[in-house]
Amino acid sequence: MTKRYDVVVIGGGPAGMAAALSAFEKGAKVLIVERDVRLGGILNQCIHNGFGLHYIGEELTGPEYADRFVKLVESKHIDVMLESMVLRLTADRKVEILCPQGYVTVEAGAVVLAMGCRERTAGAIAVPGTRPAGVYTAGMAQKLCNMKGYLVGKKVVILGSGDIGLIMARRMTLEGAEVELVLELMPYSSGLKRNIVQCLNDYDIPIKYAHTITRLVGSPRLTGLYYAPVDENRNPILEQEQYVECDTLLLSVGLIPENDLLNGLDVEMSPITSGAVVDQNRMTSLEGVFSCGNVLHVHDLVDNVSREAEIAGASAADYAMGALKSGDTISVKAVDGVRYALPQRIAKGNEGKVDVYFRVGDVYKGKRIVVEVDGKEVYSRKTLILAPGEMEKITLTRADITGDVTVRLV
């Protein structure tokens, strides 16, 4: 069975729904393909508040934020395939799907990638020691707690200070568990400052920076673990190893964009973000294939995901209906303290503005953000503090972009 759509959106989370709605408003015939039993993605298990302050102007929980978009999708003529797994994407934009009705091939005028990301596991970071029960990724613990009603443990240690890990420190405390401490390999947190304050400081949960786990102990269930500070090369100093008793370890040690569908395709990928290299329309190097949300680069706020997805969805609709053509682009480079900048390419043109998002690679105080075009400064802004956990944005005037762009700190 083969069907034809102007735009096929792979993923029904916040990015996928925002992209689909934006494409629909452009007049495109749109399909969302989602592997879960419902739309909403990771937001369905994020029952804490703090979503939508910037995009909607209200403070919502994750399910509430998702529900706003689900109702909009349902009110439009947007087709949705649930419990459907995309097995293959071809260079000519054929999407091969395994669904409850069988094996379906969909031909797309344009494809929007919105698959989100997955968590790094204990195996991915090679945690030494035994392999006991009681070791979870923070997101899995969140799902078991918030959606299934299970308390995964009573004495908890968290490795990593990503936002989900910080939020789960608070969640486990509220559920009656004792969070012994949070360990962070880096000398700074990878999460939002507000989550450090609201989830750790407000509950007197200690965090040890520049520390890591040296080995796990216990069989068949975790009974404790050893940890130690790390040196300047992030190697553990075993002479200072300490032991803490616990029955649960939660891992918040990074996210990996779900870009497996791009394997074998001629799509340029970023070694920094692990997502595709895109232009200001969020089109990848494979014409007609767009990317947005956490599958492109890991965001700190869902509000930014929704805005980025709107760009990708509208651009995908324009491409499918012949209103958007690829052309010459200039590169955007990140140097001198800026870890990455996105989009990595900007199409040449003189009209309008373009937003460039970036993250820094360390904590910086009193630095100036500088943008240069062919060595000439076109933008400058003084900052009080910059941190890796907070995404930053600068807005450039297209008329100023006459050559390659460099974003740096001075």
C-alpha positions, 0 to 999 in steps of 0.5 A: 500500500502506497500513499502520497503526502506533501509533508510527512513528519516522523515523530509526534512529540512537541517538535513533530506536532508543531511542525505538522501544524505549521505545514498544515497552515501553509496548505500542505497535506500532512501526516504524522507518524508516531511509534507510541500509542498517543501523541505528546512524546516525552512530555506525557511523563513530565508532570512537573510545571515550567513548560510554555512560559515563553511560547504560550505565556502560561506555566503548564505541566508537560501533559498540559503543554502537549494537550494544547497541541494534540487538540490543535492537531485533532481539529485540523485535517492532519492524518496521524499514524500511531503505534507505527515505526518508520523502518526506512527513509530513502533519498527520494523521500519514500517513508517505509512504515510498519504499522498495525495495518501492515507495511506501508510506503508513503511518498513525501514531497518533504520529510520533517525529522522530529524523532527526539533523542534517547538517553545514554545508558550504563553500558554507554558510559561503561560504569564499572563494577557489578551489574545489579538491579536498581540502575535506571536512566533518569527518564525511565525512572520518571516514566515508571514513577509518573506513568506507571506508579512505581517507586524505583528505589528508597535510597538514591544516587544520581550520576549527572546533572542533566535536567531530567536527573535534577527533576528526578532528584526532587520527584524521588524526594517528594515520593518519600525516597532519600536522595543521598547525593548527585555526582557530576563529572564536570565542574559545572552542571549541564542542567538549567540553573533554575533546576539546580535551585528548585530541585536540589537547593530547595530540598538540601540535596548535595551535589558534588562537581568533578566527581564520578562513580568508580564501581557499583556494588551488589547482587542481585540488587544494588547495595552501594557504590564507590565514587571519587573526585576526578583530575583535570583529565576527568580521570578518577583519583582512586586514592580519594574514593568514598562509599555510599550506601544506596539501592538505586542509581539514576543516570542523567549522563547525556542524550543522543539524537535518534538519527538512525534513519539517516544511516546510509543517506548522504546527510552531513552530520555535526560531530558536536550535536550528533544531529544533521547540519542544517540551514536557516530553514532547518533543511539538511544537506539532503534536499527536502529533508528537514530536522527540528527539535531534540533530534537536531540538537538537544534543547533546554526549553520545549518553547524553543523546540516548538519555535524551531519546529514551526520553521521546519514545518513551514519550510517543508510545506514550501519545499513540497509545493515548490515555493522553496528552492535550495541555493548558495549558502554561507557557513556559520562557525563556532570558535573561542568558547562557543561549542556549536552554533545553529543553523550551521549554514545560512542561504544568501539573501538580503531580506529579513532576519535570522536567529542563531542559537548556540551553546558555550563549552564552559562557564564564562563570566563577563564575556562578550558575544561577538559575531563576525562576517568575513572578519568584520564585527556585525554584532556584539553583546556583553553578558554577565554569565554563560553556562553550557546548560543554557542555550543562547540566541542572537538575531542577525540581519540578513543584509549584514551576512555577506560572507562566512559567519563566526560566533565567538566569545571575547 
